[in-house]
Amino acid sequence: MRRELLNVVRVEDIGPYRLLRLRRGRLETGIPGQFFMLAPPGRLLPRPMSLSLATRTELGFLIDPVGPGTKALTGVLACGPEPMLRAVAALVPAAQLAWEAPMACGYGACYGCAVEIGGELKRLCVEGPVLERAA
């Protein structure tokens, strides 16, 4: 089994389902019906998903977001500068946001990596860097 971190191109609503489109990277294109193990962020076990779209540059998976794992797979997650993350949070309040800050101690004692989220300080080295809420 080959593991590779793929970038999300977009998530499209198709009726009650969501089409998760991933940049293919170095993976073979595959064929529709083939299974891939997708690891949702923040979940322990990967989920087997059948390939429903295979192009030269993308892989697509049609997902029914019913449980925490499939909801995490179809939820985009954003990273970037703080003003952009706050704008994403304003548009999608439930977005998972990957914050950036310099880290000194790495275990939360110095608060050097703290960012203010919703009126409270969050230490990115122990509570992040991916946080689900912003203000």
Protein Blocks (a to p, Z undefined) as FASTA:
>chain_A
ZZdddddfbdcdehjbccddddekjacfbjehiacddddehiabdcddddfbdcfkbccd
ddddfbfmlmmmmmnopaddfklmmmmmmmmmmbccddddddfklnopnommgcceehia
cdfklmmmbdfbdZZ
